[in-house]
Amino acid sequence: MGLGTFSYRRDDAVSYAKQWAFRRNPRYLDFSNMGGDCTNFASQCIYAGSGVMNYTQTFGWYYNSARDRAPAWTGVEYLYNFLTGNQKEGPFAKESPLHEAEPGDVIQLAIHHEWYHHSPVVVDVREPTPDGILLAAHSYDSLMRPLSSYDYRKLRLLHIEGVRKWQ
């Protein structure tokens, strides 16, 4: 028994995004009035596609309650650091060029500032361009919103490569 690598269930992540894009799942606190709910929503979608949390204190990625959660569950930069650096249990990603976007990935945007502060989820890729990549998000609640409709300063794609879990 050891840590195995499994496929990320992109369809499950997208289904979750579509179901909850304009509503809030009561299992999770709505962070809209506390800095934004976008990364909380992105984490929920990723969890729907991975089924595994990482309970490493401080640097993991998990949500049990509003008071018992990892910073990566709700923080844009913390989610980036977790996904791109995760070598243990849970989902893992790499920062990739936009043309590698797939449904279930996360695109982080710097809209009003120089730092990244918004984490929409890719729900469809009609073509690998800002016009053809469609997103779902909270804070700026949306579903099937083209990436090109955001006025962003910069972006980064977090392409989820897989999920590690104990077997």
DSSP file with accessible surface (Angstrom, degrees, kcal/mol):
  #  RESIDUE AA STRUCTURE BP1 BP2  ACC     N-H-->O    O-->H-N    N-H-->O    O-->H-N    TCO  KAPPA ALPHA  PHI   PSI    X-CA   Y-CA   Z-CA
    1    1 A M              0   0  212      0, 0.0     2,-0.3     0, 0.0   165,-0.1   0.000 360.0 360.0 360.0 134.7    0.0    0.0    0.0
    2    2 A G        -     0   0   26    165,-0.2   165,-2.3   163,-0.1     2,-0.7  -0.883 360.0 -52.0-160.6-168.9    1.3    3.4   -0.9
    3    3 A L  E     -A  166   0A  60     -2,-0.3     2,-0.3   163,-0.2   163,-0.2  -0.713  56.6-169.2 -84.4 116.0    0.5    6.7   -2.5
    4    4 A G  E     -A  165   0A   7    161,-3.0   161,-2.2    -2,-0.7     2,-0.5  -0.716  18.2-126.7-106.0 158.2   -0.9    6.1   -6.0
    5    5 A T  E     +A  164   0A  94     -2,-0.3     2,-0.3   159,-0.2   159,-0.2  -0.899  31.3 178.4-107.0 133.5   -1.6    8.6   -8.8
    6    6 A F  E     -A  163   0A  75    157,-3.5   157,-2.4    -2,-0.5     2,-0.1  -0.849  33.0 -88.4-130.9 163.8   -5.1    8.7  -10.3
    7    7 A S        -     0   0  107     -2,-0.3     2,-0.4   155,-0.2   155,-0.2  -0.417  38.6-118.2 -71.8 145.4   -6.9   10.7  -13.0
    8    8 A Y        -     0   0   17    153,-0.2     2,-1.7   152,-0.2    42,-0.2  -0.709  24.8-128.5 -80.2 129.3   -8.6   13.9  -12.1
    9    9 A R     >  +     0   0  102     40,-3.1     4,-1.8    -2,-0.4     3,-0.5  -0.594  33.0 176.0 -85.5  84.1  -12.3   13.6  -12.8
   10   10 A R  H  > S+     0   0   41     -2,-1.7     4,-2.5     1,-0.2     5,-0.2   0.859  75.0  57.2 -59.0 -40.5  -12.8   16.7  -14.9
   11   11 A D  H  > S+     0   0  129      1,-0.2     4,-2.5     2,-0.2    -1,-0.2   0.886 106.6  49.8 -60.9 -38.1  -16.5   16.0  -15.7
   12   12 A D  H  > S+     0   0   71     -3,-0.5     4,-2.2     2,-0.2    -1,-0.2   0.896 110.2  50.2 -68.5 -38.6  -17.3   15.8  -12.0
   13   13 A A  H  X S+     0   0    0     -4,-1.8     4,-2.3     2,-0.2    -2,-0.2   0.933 113.7  45.4 -63.6 -44.0  -15.5   19.2  -11.4
   14   14 A V  H  X S+     0   0   13     -4,-2.5     4,-2.6     2,-0.2     5,-0.2   0.912 110.6  52.9 -68.4 -41.4  -17.4   20.8  -14.2
   15   15 A S  H  X S+     0   0   73     -4,-2.5     4,-2.2    -5,-0.2    -1,-0.2   0.919 110.5  48.4 -59.1 -43.2  -20.8   19.3  -13.1
   16   16 A Y  H  X S+     0   0   28     -4,-2.2     4,-2.2     2,-0.2    -1,-0.2   0.933 110.3  51.6 -62.4 -45.4  -20.2   20.7   -9.7
   17   17 A A  H  X S+     0   0    0     -4,-2.3     4,-1.2     1,-0.2    -2,-0.2   0.917 111.2  47.3 -58.9 -43.0  -19.3   24.1  -11.1
   18   18 A K  H  < S+     0   0  106     -4,-2.6     4,-0.3     1,-0.2    -1,-0.2   0.884 112.4  49.8 -67.6 -37.5  -22.5   24.2  -13.2
   19   19 A Q  H  < S+     0   0  103     -4,-2.2    -1,-0.2    -5,-0.2    -2,-0.2   0.878 123.5  28.1 -68.1 -37.1  -24.6   23.1  -10.3
   20   20 A W  H >< S+     0   0   29     -4,-2.2     3,-1.0    -5,-0.1    -1,-0.2   0.339  84.0 106.9-113.0   8.7  -23.3   25.7   -7.8
   21   21 A A  T 3< S+     0   0    0     -4,-1.2   121,-0.3     1,-0.3    -1,-0.1   0.865  97.6  25.2 -58.5 -38.4  -22.2   28.7  -10.0
   22   22 A F  T 3  S+     0   0  125     -4,-0.3     2,-0.3    -3,-0.2    -1,-0.3   0.256 124.9  52.2-111.2  10.7  -25.1   30.9   -8.9
   23   23 A R  S <  S-     0   0  133     -3,-1.0     2,-0.5     0, 0.0    -3,-0.0  -0.829  78.1-117.4-133.9 175.5  -25.8   29.3   -5.6
   24   24 A R        -     0   0   63     -2,-0.3     6,-0.1     6,-0.0    -3,-0.1  -0.975  21.1-127.9-121.0 129.6  -23.9   28.4   -2.5
   25   25 A N    >   -     0   0   29     -2,-0.5     3,-2.0     1,-0.1    -5,-0.0  -0.625  18.6-141.1 -70.9 122.6  -23.5   24.8   -1.2
   26   26 A P  T 3  S+     0   0  118      0, 0.0    -1,-0.1     0, 0.0     4,-0.1   0.672  95.0  73.9 -66.1 -11.4  -24.6   24.9    2.4
   27   27 A R  T 3  S+     0   0  126      2,-0.1     2,-0.4    38,-0.0    -2,-0.0   0.735  98.5  52.8 -68.9 -21.4  -21.7   22.6    3.4
   28   28 A Y  S <  S-     0   0   19     -3,-2.0     2,-0.1    37,-0.1    37,-0.0  -0.913  90.1-111.9-119.7 144.3  -19.3   25.4    2.9
   29   29 A L        -     0   0   69     -2,-0.4     2,-0.7     1,-0.1    -4,-0.1  -0.433  31.9-121.8 -67.3 142.6  -19.2   28.9    4.4
   30   30 A D        -     0   0   62      1,-0.1     3,-0.4    -2,-0.1    -1,-0.1  -0.809  24.9-172.3 -86.6 116.2  -19.8   31.7    1.8
   31   31 A F    > > +     0   0   10     -2,-0.7     3,-2.2     1,-0.2     5,-2.1   0.227  50.0 115.1 -94.8  13.7  -16.7   34.0    1.9
   32   32 A S  T 3 5S+     0   0   36      1,-0.3     3,-0.5     3,-0.2    -1,-0.2   0.852  82.0  41.0 -54.6 -38.6  -18.2   36.6   -0.4
   33   33 A N  T 3 5S+     0   0  165     -3,-0.4    -1,-0.3     1,-0.2    -2,-0.1   0.261 109.8  62.0 -94.6  12.2  -18.2   39.3    2.4
   34   34 A M  T < 5S-     0   0  114     -3,-2.2    -1,-0.2     0, 0.0    -2,-0.1  -0.230 137.1 -55.4-128.3  38.6  -14.8   38.3    3.7
   35   35 A G  T   5S-     0   0   87     -3,-0.5    -3,-0.2   104,-0.0    -2,-0.1   0.282 104.0 -52.5 108.5 -11.5  -12.6   38.9    0.7
   36   36 A G      < -     0   0   19     -5,-2.1     4,-0.2     1,-0.1    -4,-0.1  -0.258  33.6-125.8 122.5 152.3  -14.3   36.8   -1.9
   37   37 A D  S  > S+     0   0    1     -5,-0.1     4,-2.4     1,-0.1     5,-0.2   0.292  76.7 102.7-110.1   5.5  -15.6   33.3   -2.5
   38   38 A C  H  > S+     0   0    8      1,-0.2     4,-2.6     2,-0.2     5,-0.1   0.922  85.0  40.8 -64.3 -45.0  -13.8   32.5   -5.8
   39   39 A T  H  > S+     0   0    1     35,-0.4     4,-2.9     2,-0.2    -1,-0.2   0.871 112.9  55.3 -76.0 -30.9  -11.1   30.3   -4.4
   40   40 A N  H  > S+     0   0    2     34,-0.3     4,-2.2     2,-0.2    -2,-0.2   0.947 111.8  44.9 -58.8 -47.2  -13.4   28.6   -2.0
   41   41 A F  H  X S+     0   0    0     -4,-2.4     4,-2.3     2,-0.2    -2,-0.2   0.928 112.3  51.0 -64.0 -44.3  -15.6   27.8   -5.0
   42   42 A A  H  X S+     0   0    0     -4,-2.6     4,-2.8     1,-0.2    -2,-0.2   0.928 110.3  50.1 -59.9 -42.7  -12.6   26.7   -7.1
   43   43 A S  H  X S+     0   0    0     -4,-2.9     4,-2.9    30,-0.4    -1,-0.2   0.902 108.2  52.6 -63.0 -40.4  -11.5   24.4   -4.3
   44   44 A Q  H  X S+     0   0    5     -4,-2.2     4,-2.2     2,-0.2    -1,-0.2   0.923 111.2  47.2 -60.6 -42.5  -15.0   22.9   -4.1
   45   45 A C  H  X S+     0   0    0     -4,-2.3     4,-1.5     2,-0.2    -2,-0.2   0.925 112.4  48.9 -64.4 -45.2  -14.9   22.1   -7.8
   46   46 A I  H  X S+     0   0    1     -4,-2.8     4,-1.3     1,-0.2     5,-0.3   0.912 110.4  51.6 -61.4 -41.6  -11.4   20.6   -7.6
   47   47 A Y  H  X S+     0   0   70     -4,-2.9     4,-3.3     1,-0.2     3,-0.4   0.909 105.3  55.3 -63.1 -39.2  -12.5   18.5   -4.6
   48   48 A A  H  < S+     0   0   22     -4,-2.2    -1,-0.2     1,-0.2    -2,-0.2   0.852 114.1  42.0 -60.8 -32.1  -15.5   17.2   -6.7
   49   49 A G  H  < S+     0   0    0     -4,-1.5   -40,-3.1    -3,-0.2    -1,-0.2   0.618 126.4  31.1 -89.5 -13.1  -13.0   16.1   -9.3
   50   50 A S  H  < S-     0   0    2     -4,-1.3    -3,-0.2    -3,-0.4    -2,-0.2   0.753  76.5-155.0-113.4 -38.9  -10.4   14.7   -7.0
   51   51 A G     <  +     0   0   36     -4,-3.3     2,-0.4    -5,-0.3    -4,-0.1   0.577  63.7  97.9  72.8   8.7  -12.3   13.4   -3.9
   52   52 A V        -     0   0   13     -5,-0.1     2,-0.3   113,-0.0    -1,-0.1  -0.994  51.9-166.0-135.4 133.5   -9.2   13.8   -1.8
   53   53 A M        -     0   0    8     -2,-0.4     2,-0.6    37,-0.1     9,-0.2  -0.730  20.6-130.7-107.1 163.8   -8.1   16.5    0.6
   54   54 A N  B     -H   61   0B   5      7,-2.9     7,-2.3    -2,-0.3    16,-0.1  -0.964  14.5-167.0-117.6 112.5   -4.6   17.0    2.1
   55   55 A Y        +     0   0  119     -2,-0.6     2,-0.2     5,-0.2     5,-0.1   0.143  35.9 139.9 -90.6  21.7   -4.7   17.4    5.8
   56   56 A T     >  -     0   0   54      3,-0.1     4,-1.9     1,-0.1    -2,-0.1  -0.486  62.7-107.8 -63.8 125.0   -1.1   18.7    6.2
   57   57 A Q  T  4 S-     0   0  136     -2,-0.2     2,-3.0     1,-0.2    -1,-0.1  -0.271  88.5 -12.1 -56.8 140.4   -1.3   21.5    8.8
   58   58 A T  T  4 S+     0   0   85      1,-0.2    14,-0.3    11,-0.1    -1,-0.2  -0.244 139.2  49.4  67.8 -51.3   -0.8   25.0    7.4
   59   59 A F  T  4 S+     0   0  165     -2,-3.0    -1,-0.2    11,-0.1    -2,-0.2   0.394  93.2  90.3-102.6   4.8    0.4   23.8    3.9
   60   60 A G  S  < S-     0   0    0     -4,-1.9    12,-0.6    -5,-0.1     2,-0.3   0.062  73.5-119.4 -83.8-162.1   -2.3   21.3    3.0
   61   61 A W  B     +H   54   0B   0     -7,-2.3    -7,-2.9    11,-0.1     2,-0.3  -0.869  54.2 121.0-147.8 101.8   -5.6   21.8    1.3
   62   62 A Y        -     0   0   11     -2,-0.3     8,-2.4    -9,-0.2     2,-0.3  -0.989  38.9-154.3-159.4 161.0   -8.7   20.9    3.2
   63   63 A Y  E     +I   69   0C   7     -2,-0.3     6,-0.2     6,-0.2     3,-0.1  -0.926  27.3 149.6-144.7 117.2  -12.0   22.2    4.5
   64   64 A N  E    S-     0   0C  71      4,-2.9     2,-0.3     1,-0.6     5,-0.2   0.634  79.5 -25.9-108.5 -35.6  -13.9   20.7    7.5
   65   65 A S  E >  S-I   68   0C  51      3,-1.4     3,-0.7     1,-0.0    -1,-0.6  -0.948  75.3 -82.7-164.3 174.8  -15.5   24.0    8.7
   66   66 A A  T 3  S+     0   0   35     -2,-0.3     3,-0.2     1,-0.3    -1,-0.0   0.833 132.0  38.8 -58.6 -32.4  -15.0   27.7    8.5
   67   67 A R  T 3  S+     0   0  245      1,-0.2     2,-0.5    -3,-0.0    -1,-0.3   0.551 114.3  55.9 -94.7 -10.8  -12.6   27.5   11.4
   68   68 A D  E <  S+I   65   0C  68     -3,-0.7    -4,-2.9     2,-0.1    -3,-1.4  -0.750  82.3 106.1-125.6  80.5  -10.9   24.2   10.4
   69   69 A R  E     -I   63   0C  79     -2,-0.5    -6,-0.2    -6,-0.2   -11,-0.1  -0.979  66.6-106.5-151.2 157.8   -9.6   24.7    6.9
   70   70 A A    >>  -     0   0    0     -8,-2.4     3,-1.7    -2,-0.3     4,-0.6  -0.607  30.0-119.9 -84.7 149.2   -6.2   25.2    5.2
   71   71 A P  H >> S+     0   0   46      0, 0.0     4,-2.2     0, 0.0     3,-0.9   0.845 112.2  65.0 -55.3 -31.3   -5.3   28.6    3.8
   72   72 A A  H 34 S+     0   0    4    -12,-0.6   -11,-0.1   -14,-0.3    11,-0.1   0.722  88.7  68.1 -66.9 -20.2   -5.0   27.0    0.4
   73   73 A W  H <4 S+     0   0    0     -3,-1.7   -30,-0.4   -11,-0.3    -1,-0.2   0.872 121.3  11.9 -67.5 -34.5   -8.8   26.2    0.4
   74   74 A T  H << S+     0   0   33     -3,-0.9     2,-0.5    -4,-0.6   -35,-0.4   0.513 107.7  89.1-122.7  -8.2   -9.7   29.9    0.2
   75   75 A G     X  -     0   0   16     -4,-2.2     4,-2.8    -5,-0.2     5,-0.2  -0.831  61.5-147.2-103.0 128.6   -6.6   31.9   -0.7
   76   76 A V  H  > S+     0   0   19     -2,-0.5     4,-2.1     1,-0.2    -1,-0.2   0.944  99.8  38.8 -56.4 -55.3   -5.6   32.5   -4.3
   77   77 A E  H  > S+     0   0   80     39,-0.2     4,-2.7     1,-0.2    -1,-0.2   0.889 115.6  53.2 -67.2 -36.7   -1.8   32.4   -3.8
   78   78 A Y  H  > S+     0   0  140      2,-0.2     4,-2.6    -7,-0.2    -6,-0.3   0.890 108.1  50.5 -65.5 -39.1   -2.0   29.6   -1.2
   79   79 A L  H  X S+     0   0    0     -4,-2.8     4,-2.9    -8,-0.2     5,-0.3   0.937 110.8  49.7 -63.0 -44.6   -4.0   27.5   -3.7
   80   80 A Y  H  X S+     0   0   42     -4,-2.1     4,-2.6    -5,-0.2     5,-0.3   0.949 112.2  47.3 -56.3 -50.8   -1.4   28.1   -6.4
   81   81 A N  H  X S+     0   0   88     -4,-2.7     4,-1.3     1,-0.2    -1,-0.2   0.897 114.5  47.2 -60.3 -41.7    1.4   27.1   -4.0
   82   82 A F  H  X S+     0   0   12     -4,-2.6     4,-1.8     2,-0.2     3,-0.3   0.972 115.0  43.3 -64.2 -55.3   -0.4   24.0   -2.9
   83   83 A L  H  < S+     0   0    0     -4,-2.9    10,-3.0     1,-0.2    -2,-0.2   0.897 119.0  42.3 -61.7 -41.3   -1.3   22.7   -6.3
   84   84 A T  H  < S+     0   0   48     -4,-2.6    -1,-0.2    -5,-0.3    -2,-0.2   0.704 124.3  36.4 -81.7 -16.2    2.0   23.5   -8.0
   85   85 A G  H  < S+     0   0   46     -4,-1.3     2,-0.3    -3,-0.3    -2,-0.2   0.492  82.1 124.8-110.7  -4.3    4.1   22.2   -5.1
   86   86 A N     <  +     0   0   12     -4,-1.8     4,-0.1     1,-0.2    -4,-0.0  -0.394  17.3 159.5 -67.8 120.9    2.0   19.2   -3.8
   87   87 A Q        +     0   0  138     -2,-0.3    -1,-0.2     2,-0.1     2,-0.1   0.320  63.0  58.2-113.7   1.0    4.0   16.0   -3.7
   88   88 A K  S    S-     0   0  128      1,-0.3    76,-0.2     3,-0.1   -34,-0.0  -0.153 103.2 -26.8-113.3-153.6    1.7   14.3   -1.2
   89   89 A E  S    S+     0   0   53     -2,-0.1    -1,-0.3    74,-0.1    76,-0.2  -0.260  99.3  38.8 -64.3 142.4   -2.0   13.4   -1.1
   90   90 A G  E    S-B  164   0A   0     74,-3.3    74,-2.3    -3,-0.1   -37,-0.1  -0.522  96.9 -30.8 114.6-178.7   -4.5   15.4   -3.1
   91   91 A P  E     -B  163   0A   0      0, 0.0     2,-0.3     0, 0.0    72,-0.2  -0.329  53.4-165.0 -71.0 156.0   -4.6   17.1   -6.5
   92   92 A F  E     +B  162   0A  24     70,-2.1    69,-1.9    -7,-0.1    70,-1.3  -0.983   8.0 178.2-142.5 151.0   -1.5   18.5   -8.1
   93   93 A A  E     -B  160   0A   6    -10,-3.0     2,-0.3    -2,-0.3    67,-0.2  -0.904  18.8-139.0-143.5 169.7   -1.1   20.9  -11.0
   94   94 A K  E     -B  159   0A  86     65,-1.9    65,-2.6    -2,-0.3     2,-0.5  -0.976  32.1-108.5-131.6 148.5    1.5   22.8  -13.1
   95   95 A E  E     +B  158   0A  94     -2,-0.3    63,-0.2    63,-0.2    61,-0.0  -0.675  53.3 177.1 -73.7 125.7    1.4   26.3  -14.4
   96   96 A S  E     -B  157   0A  12     61,-1.9    61,-0.8    -2,-0.5     5,-0.0  -0.874  34.5 -85.7-131.9 162.2    0.9   25.8  -18.1
   97   97 A P    >   -     0   0   65      0, 0.0     3,-2.2     0, 0.0     4,-0.1  -0.333  46.0-110.8 -65.8 152.3    0.3   27.9  -21.3
   98   98 A L  G >  S+     0   0   36      1,-0.3     3,-2.1     2,-0.2    31,-0.1   0.821 113.2  67.7 -56.9 -33.1   -3.3   28.9  -21.9
   99   99 A H  G 3  S+     0   0  122      1,-0.3    -1,-0.3     3,-0.0    30,-0.1   0.643  93.0  61.8 -67.8  -8.2   -3.6   26.6  -25.0
  100  100 A E  G <  S+     0   0   65     -3,-2.2    -1,-0.3     2,-0.1    -2,-0.2   0.378  76.0 132.6 -93.9   4.8   -3.3   23.6  -22.6
  101  101 A A    <   +     0   0    8     -3,-2.1    58,-0.1    -4,-0.1    -3,-0.0  -0.282  30.7 178.8 -61.2 137.6   -6.5   24.6  -20.7
  102  102 A E    >   -     0   0   82     22,-0.0     3,-2.2    20,-0.0    20,-0.2  -0.957  41.2 -80.7-133.7 154.6   -9.0   21.8  -20.1
  103  103 A P  T 3  S+     0   0   39      0, 0.0    20,-0.2     0, 0.0   -90,-0.1  -0.274 118.0  33.9 -53.6 137.3  -12.4   21.7  -18.3
  104  104 A G  T 3  S+     0   0    0     18,-3.3    19,-0.1     1,-0.4   -55,-0.1   0.215  91.9 117.2  97.0 -14.2  -11.8   21.5  -14.5
  105  105 A D    <   -     0   0    0     -3,-2.2    17,-2.9    17,-0.1     2,-0.4  -0.316  61.3-125.5 -75.2 170.7   -8.6   23.5  -14.6
  106  106 A V  E     -DC 121 158A   0     52,-1.8    52,-3.6    15,-0.2     2,-0.5  -0.957  13.3-159.5-121.4 135.4   -8.3   26.9  -12.7
  107  107 A I  E     - C   0 157A   0     13,-2.3     2,-0.4    -2,-0.4    50,-0.2  -0.976  11.8-153.5-112.5 121.5   -7.2   30.2  -14.3
  108  108 A Q  E     - C   0 156A   0     48,-3.0    48,-2.0    -2,-0.5     2,-0.4  -0.834  14.2-161.3 -98.3 135.5   -6.0   32.7  -11.8
  109  109 A L  E     -EC 118 155A   0      9,-2.6     8,-2.7    -2,-0.4     9,-1.2  -0.896  23.9-151.8-119.5 144.7   -6.4   36.4  -12.8
  110  110 A A  E     + C   0 154A   0     44,-2.5    43,-3.8    -2,-0.4    44,-1.1  -0.964  36.1 156.2-105.9 105.9   -4.9   39.7  -11.7
  111  111 A I  S    S+     0   0   19     -2,-0.7    -1,-0.2    41,-0.3     5,-0.1   0.890  71.1  10.6 -98.2 -63.5   -7.7   42.0  -12.5
  112  112 A H  S    S+     0   0  108      3,-0.1     2,-0.2    40,-0.1    -2,-0.1   0.556 128.2  37.1 -96.4 -12.3   -7.5   45.2  -10.4
  113  113 A H  S    S-     0   0   77      2,-0.4    40,-0.3     1,-0.0     4,-0.1  -0.753  84.5-106.7-131.6 177.5   -4.0   44.7   -8.9
  114  114 A E  S    S+     0   0  113     -2,-0.2     2,-0.3     2,-0.1    -4,-0.1   0.646  99.2  72.9 -81.9 -16.5   -0.6   43.3   -9.9
  115  115 A W  S    S-     0   0  157      1,-0.1    -2,-0.4    -6,-0.0    -4,-0.3  -0.685  95.6 -98.2-100.2 156.1   -1.1   40.2   -7.8
  116  116 A Y        +     0   0   34     -2,-0.3    -6,-0.3    -6,-0.2   -39,-0.2  -0.504  50.9 154.6 -71.9 133.7   -3.5   37.3   -8.5
  117  117 A H        +     0   0   40     -8,-2.7     2,-0.3    -2,-0.2    -7,-0.2   0.264  48.8  66.0-147.8  13.7   -6.8   37.6   -6.7
  118  118 A H  B     -E  109   0A   2     -9,-1.2    -9,-2.6   -80,-0.1    -1,-0.2  -0.997  49.9-170.1-142.8 138.0   -9.4   35.7   -8.7
  119  119 A S        +     0   0    0     -2,-0.3   -11,-0.2   -11,-0.2   -77,-0.2  -0.621  12.6 175.7-129.6  71.8   -9.7   32.0   -9.4
  120  120 A P        -     0   0    0      0, 0.0   -13,-2.3     0, 0.0     2,-0.4  -0.399  26.9-124.8 -73.3 159.2  -12.4   31.0  -11.9
  121  121 A V  E     -DF 106 136A   1     15,-3.0    15,-2.3   -15,-0.2     2,-0.4  -0.863  18.2-119.7-106.6 135.9  -12.8   27.4  -13.1
  122  122 A V  E     + F   0 135A   0    -17,-2.9   -18,-3.3    -2,-0.4    13,-0.2  -0.597  35.2 169.3 -73.6 124.8  -12.7   26.3  -16.7
  123  123 A V  E     +     0   0A   5     11,-3.0     2,-0.3    -2,-0.4    12,-0.2   0.587  64.9  10.1-111.8 -16.7  -16.0   24.7  -17.7
  124  124 A D  E     - F   0 134A  50     10,-1.5    10,-2.9   -22,-0.1     2,-0.5  -0.967  51.3-158.5-160.5 145.7  -15.6   24.5  -21.4
  125  125 A V  E     + F   0 133A  39     -2,-0.3     8,-0.2     8,-0.2     7,-0.1  -0.914  18.5 165.4-127.2 100.9  -12.9   24.9  -24.0
  126  126 A R  S    S-     0   0  171      6,-3.2     7,-0.2    -2,-0.5    -1,-0.1   0.788  82.3  -9.1 -83.1 -33.3  -14.4   25.6  -27.5
  127  127 A E  S    S-     0   0  104      5,-0.6     2,-2.2     2,-0.2    -1,-0.4  -0.933  80.4-104.2-156.9 151.4  -11.0   26.7  -28.7
  128  128 A P  S    S+     0   0   69      0, 0.0   -27,-0.1     0, 0.0   -28,-0.0  -0.228  87.6  96.5 -81.0  54.5   -7.8   27.4  -26.7
  129  129 A T  S >> S-     0   0   46     -2,-2.2     4,-1.2   -30,-0.1     3,-0.8  -0.895  91.3-100.2-130.9 164.4   -8.1   31.2  -26.9
  130  130 A P  T 34 S+     0   0   44      0, 0.0    18,-2.3     0, 0.0    17,-0.6   0.828 124.6  50.8 -56.9 -30.9   -9.5   33.8  -24.4
  131  131 A D  T 34 S+     0   0  113     16,-0.2    18,-0.0     1,-0.2    -5,-0.0   0.815 113.9  43.9 -73.3 -29.9  -12.8   33.9  -26.5
  132  132 A G  T <4 S+     0   0    5     -3,-0.8    -6,-3.2    -5,-0.1     2,-0.6   0.484  92.4  87.9 -97.7  -4.2  -13.1   30.1  -26.5
  133  133 A I  E  <  -F  125   0A   0     -4,-1.2    14,-2.6    -8,-0.2     2,-0.4  -0.873  63.6-161.0 -99.1 119.2  -12.3   29.3  -22.9
  134  134 A L  E     -FG 124 146A   9    -10,-2.9   -11,-3.0    -2,-0.6   -10,-1.5  -0.852   8.3-163.4-107.5 139.7  -15.5   29.5  -20.7
  135  135 A L  E     -FG 122 145A   0     10,-2.6    10,-2.4    -2,-0.4     9,-0.5  -0.777  17.4-154.1-123.9 158.1  -15.4   29.9  -17.0
  136  136 A A  E     +F  121   0A   0    -15,-2.3   -15,-3.0    -2,-0.3     2,-0.3  -0.963  29.3 161.0-124.8 146.1  -17.5   29.6  -13.8
  137  137 A A  E   > - G   0 142A   0      5,-2.0     5,-2.1    -2,-0.3     2,-0.2  -0.994  32.0-135.3-159.0 160.1  -16.8   31.6  -10.7
  138  138 A H  T   5S+     0   0    0     -2,-0.3     2,-1.9     3,-0.2   -19,-0.2  -0.662  88.0  40.9-108.5 176.5  -18.1   33.0   -7.4
  139  139 A S  T   5S+     0   0   46     -2,-0.2     2,-0.7  -102,-0.1  -103,-0.0  -0.526 130.8  37.0  75.5 -62.0  -17.6   36.5   -6.1
  140  140 A Y  T   5S-     0   0   94     -2,-1.9    -3,-0.1     2,-0.1    -1,-0.0  -0.771 108.0-144.9-103.7  76.9  -18.3   37.6   -9.7
  141  141 A D  T   5 +     0   0   61     -2,-0.7     2,-0.3    -5,-0.1    -3,-0.2  -0.196  37.7 145.8 -53.7 127.4  -20.9   34.8  -10.0
  142  142 A S  E   < -G  137   0A  10     -5,-2.1    -5,-2.0  -121,-0.3     2,-0.3  -0.992  34.6-162.5-159.8 158.8  -20.8   33.5  -13.5
  143  143 A L  E    S+     0   0A  53     -2,-0.3    -7,-0.2    -7,-0.2    -8,-0.0  -0.969  82.3   4.7-147.6 131.4  -21.2   30.4  -15.7
  144  144 A M  E    S+     0   0A  61     -9,-0.5    -8,-0.2    -2,-0.3   -22,-0.0   0.805  84.1 159.6  63.8  32.7  -20.0   30.0  -19.3
  145  145 A R  E     -G  135   0A  74    -10,-2.4   -10,-2.6     1,-0.0    -1,-0.2  -0.743  42.5-119.6 -86.0 125.7  -18.3   33.4  -19.1
  146  146 A P  E >   -G  134   0A  44      0, 0.0     3,-1.8     0, 0.0     4,-0.3  -0.384  11.2-130.8 -64.3 139.6  -15.6   33.8  -21.7
  147  147 A L  G >  S+     0   0    0    -14,-2.6     3,-1.9   -17,-0.6   -16,-0.2   0.874 107.2  65.4 -55.4 -35.8  -12.2   34.5  -20.4
  148  148 A S  G 3  S+     0   0   52    -18,-2.3    -1,-0.3     1,-0.3   -17,-0.1   0.689  87.4  69.1 -64.3 -16.7  -12.0   37.4  -22.9
  149  149 A S  G <  S+     0   0   56     -3,-1.8     2,-0.4   -19,-0.3    -1,-0.3   0.605  83.6  86.6 -79.4 -10.8  -14.8   39.2  -21.0
  150  150 A Y  S <  S-     0   0   12     -3,-1.9     2,-1.1    -4,-0.3   -39,-0.0  -0.730  74.9-141.4 -86.2 139.8  -12.5   39.8  -18.0
  151  151 A D        +     0   0  144     -2,-0.4     2,-0.3     2,-0.0    -3,-0.1  -0.751  42.0 167.0 -97.5  83.9  -10.3   42.9  -18.1
  152  152 A Y        -     0   0   63     -2,-1.1   -41,-0.3     1,-0.1     3,-0.1  -0.724  42.5-150.4-107.1 152.6   -7.2   41.3  -16.5
  153  153 A R  S    S-     0   0  147    -43,-3.8     2,-0.3     1,-0.3   -42,-0.2   0.813  82.8 -13.3 -83.3 -38.6   -3.6   42.5  -16.2
  154  154 A K  E     -C  110   0A  81    -44,-1.1   -44,-2.5   -39,-0.1    -1,-0.3  -0.975  62.1-160.0-157.9 163.3   -2.2   38.9  -16.3
  155  155 A L  E     -C  109   0A  41     -2,-0.3     2,-0.3   -46,-0.2   -46,-0.2  -0.953   4.6-160.0-143.6 162.1   -3.3   35.3  -15.9
  156  156 A R  E     -C  108   0A  16    -48,-2.0   -48,-3.0    -2,-0.3     2,-0.5  -0.978  16.2-138.3-144.9 136.2   -1.9   31.9  -15.1
  157  157 A L  E     -CB 107  96A   1    -61,-0.8   -61,-1.9    -2,-0.3     2,-0.8  -0.820   6.0-156.7 -93.7 127.3   -3.4   28.5  -15.9
  158  158 A L  E     -CB 106  95A   0    -52,-3.6   -52,-1.8    -2,-0.5     2,-0.8  -0.891  13.9-162.6-101.8  98.6   -3.2   25.8  -13.2
  159  159 A H  E     - B   0  94A  22    -65,-2.6   -65,-1.9    -2,-0.8     2,-0.5  -0.765  14.1-137.5 -86.2 112.1   -3.5   22.7  -15.3
  160  160 A I  E     - B   0  93A   0     -2,-0.8   -67,-0.3   -67,-0.2  -152,-0.2  -0.603  21.6-176.2 -76.8 119.3   -4.5   19.9  -12.9
  161  161 A E  E     -     0   0A  99    -69,-1.9     2,-0.3    -2,-0.5  -153,-0.2   0.717  52.6 -57.4 -89.6 -26.0   -2.4   16.8  -13.8
  162  162 A G  E     - B   0  92A   1    -70,-1.3   -70,-2.1  -155,-0.2     2,-0.4  -0.988  48.6 -90.0 170.7-169.1   -3.8   14.3  -11.4
  163  163 A V  E     -AB   6  91A   2   -157,-2.4  -157,-3.5    -2,-0.3     2,-0.4  -0.997  22.3-150.8-137.8 135.4   -4.6   13.2   -7.9
  164  164 A R  E     +AB   5  90A  40    -74,-2.3   -74,-3.3    -2,-0.4     2,-0.3  -0.910  25.7 160.7-106.3 136.9   -2.5   11.3   -5.4
  165  165 A K  E     -A    4   0A  68   -161,-2.2  -161,-3.0    -2,-0.4     2,-0.2  -0.988  41.7 -98.5-151.3 157.0   -4.2    9.2   -2.8
  166  166 A W  E      A    3   0A 162     -2,-0.3  -163,-0.2  -163,-0.2    -2,-0.0  -0.492 360.0 360.0 -74.6 139.9   -3.3    6.3   -0.5
  167  167 A Q              0   0  112   -165,-2.3  -165,-0.2    -2,-0.2    -1,-0.0  -0.867 360.0 360.0-126.6 360.0   -4.4    2.9   -1.6
